[in-house]
Amino acid sequence: MRNDQQPTLPAQYADIEIENNAQRLPLVLCLDTSSSMAGIPIESLNGALAEWTRELHDDVSLSYSVEVAVITFGGQGVYAWQGPQPLPAHAPTNPFVPAHLFQAPRLVASGVTLLTEALELAMRLVATRKAELRRSGLQYHRPQICLVTDGLPTDGMGRYTEDWRRLVPVVAAEQQARRFRLYAIGVGGITDLGEQVLKAFAPTFHARLQGFPFRELLQMMSASANAEQRGAGDEVFEKIFSQFKTQRPAWEA
């Protein structure tokens, strides 16, 4: 998305923007859909997204404040989704959808792992959305980005690349300035090196999980969003995340 392009909310959501003055909480799901996610992993992800969507619609505290955008990296590149629809590259359209209107996309696994480019896009979308909210006179909570992968960052040919290292200080500075909170989650058979990449991006909120517990992951993101709305301190988010990593869902207690 070029800096000179101002994203606009689609017409079907325009009346929601006018009527809904709730303090917003932008949430970006940055999801690996590369070929290694084929089969059970991508089906598990699709199922979890569909269930989470229903839960968002029913959650009074989140449904009118959270805005959801989805980014996928796989196939032929990196894509932003507006609900179930992938947006054309460089489209000026705002991908964030109010949670009560969000519809989960149906994702397909293929291609390479352009993780670095996906994270860069997530940060640009968050910055652009915050600027748009400010122009509209709307307040917002600290945005959340959830990066999920089962592999290593690759180039367009599928070869491992260390280009991700250039992004680490940028992400660190952005989080230090409290411009967003990043969760970096490794699933499936992610390697030690893959875990090191995630730890570099998110020193506090990184995890390496067995299998593909996408349902629990998305529930944790909802719990974190609720905590953000309450103005919770950092120790609350760390507790929620720690209990998620050990598969003890504190938010259900």
Sequence and secondary structure as in RCSB ss.txt:
>XXXX:A:sequence
MRNDQQPTLPAQYADIEIENNAQRLPLVLCLDTSSSMAGIPIESLNGALAEWTRELHDDVSLSYSVEVAVITFGG
QGVYAWQGPQPLPAHAPTNPFVPAHLFQAPRLVASGVTLLTEALELAMRLVATRKAELRRSGLQYHRPQICLVTD
GLPTDGMGRYTEDWRRLVPVVAAEQQARRFRLYAIGVGGITDLGEQVLKAFAPTFHARLQGFPFRELLQMMSASA
NAEQRGAGDEVFEKIFSQFKTQRPAWEA
>XXXX:A:secstr
  TT   B  HHHHHHHHH  S BEEEEEEEE SGGGTTHHHHHHHHHHHHHHHHHHH HHHHTTEEEEEEEEEB
TEEEEEETTEE  TT  B   EEGGG         B   HHHHHHHHHHHHHHHHHHHHHTT  B   EEEEEES
S  B TTS B  GGGGGHHHHHHHHHTTS EEEEEE TT  HHHHHHHHHH SSSEEE SS  HHHHHHHHHHHH
HHHHTT  HHHHHHHHHHHHTT  GGG 
